[in-house]
Amino acid sequence: MAVKEDKSSYSNDCNFIKKNNYIDLGDRGRYCTKNKLNELTGKEWIKFTKSWFILRPIRRSNDVISHPAKFPESLAERFIRFFTKEGEIVLDPMAGTGTVNYICEKLGRIGYSIELEEKYYDIGKNRSYQNFYLGDCRNIEKFNIPKVDYILTSPPYWDSLKRNHIRQIKRKDKGFDTEYSLKQKNFENIENYDEFINQLVDYYKLLKNWLKKRKYITIIVNNIYKNGKLYPLAFELACKLGKYYALKDEQVWCQDDKRLVALGINNAYVGNRHHTYCLIFRNE
C-alpha cells in the first residue's frame, strides 16, 4: 500500500510525524517522502540489501502445484515491493501460473504477463484479473504491453527438469507435470547448452525496449548440475547480460528448508544445491 500523507488525520496505530521530508511509521522506521524507488522505510531498505536471505514458502496451493518450477509468492512480493511503487507496471514474460500478476494485484501494482502454455495460462487467468497474454514471449511486440517500471522473471534452467532425479520421480508418481512444455518454442527444449544461453541472452536484450531507463530487471536463476558437471548458467547470464545492462548485484536465496539427499556418498562429491541466485540489473 502506498505511503500517503493524510492532512486531516493520521493512523491511530502509528505515530506519524512529518519532519524534514520524513514520516515516522513506528516499528517500520522512517519513510522518506523523496524516495524515488519504492515505499519502504530506510530500515526496510537496508534490510533488503543484505546479499543473502532465507524464505520458507508455504506449501503451494492445489491450483498451481501442477507447474513444475513455480517461484513462490513471497519471493515475488519481496522484489516487487522493493523495486516499485503503487500504481507502477511490472512485467513477467515467462509467467507460468501468473505469480507476478497475482502479487501485483495484491500490492496495487499493474501486472503484465506472457505464458506459452495454455494450461498454465488458464490457471494464471483465474488467479488475477490483470493483463495476461497467451503466446510466445519472443513475439512480445504482438502484445499490448507498454514501457514497464520493473521486470521480474525466471527462465527455464535449460533442460534440468527433463532428468529423472528424485524430485521429478515423486512428482510423476503424484500425476504432476515434470516438464514445462513439449513445444520447440520453449527455451527448455533447446538441446545445446551454448545455443540455449545465447538465445536467452538475445531475448533479455530485446526486453530493454520495454523497460524504462534506469529501471530494474531481476532474473531468478541457478546453475545446473548435469552428468557430473556444473553448468554455470547464473554466472554466464550475469557476465553476458552485463554487456547490455548494468549488473548491480546478486542476491542469494538460501533454501534451508530443503532436505539433504545422499548424492554421490562414498564415491564422489555431488553438492546439495540449496540456494538460488537473484540477478539484479539496471537499464542504463
Buried (B, 14 or more C-beta within 10 A) or exposed (E): EEBEEEEEEBEEEEEBEEEEEBBBBEEBBBBBEEBEBBBBBBEBBEEBEEEEBEBEEEEBEEEBBBBBBBBBBEBBBBBBBBBBBBEBBBBBBBBBBBBBBBBBBBBBBBBBBBBBBEEBBBBBBEBBEBBBBBBBBBEBEEBEBEEBBBBBBBBBBBBBBBEEBEEBEEBEEEEEBBBBBEEEEBBBBBEEBEEBBBBBBEBBBBBBEBBBEEBBBBBBBBBBBBEEEEBEBBBBBBEBBEEBBEBBEBBBBEBEEEEEEEBEEEEEEBEEBEBBBBBBBBBE
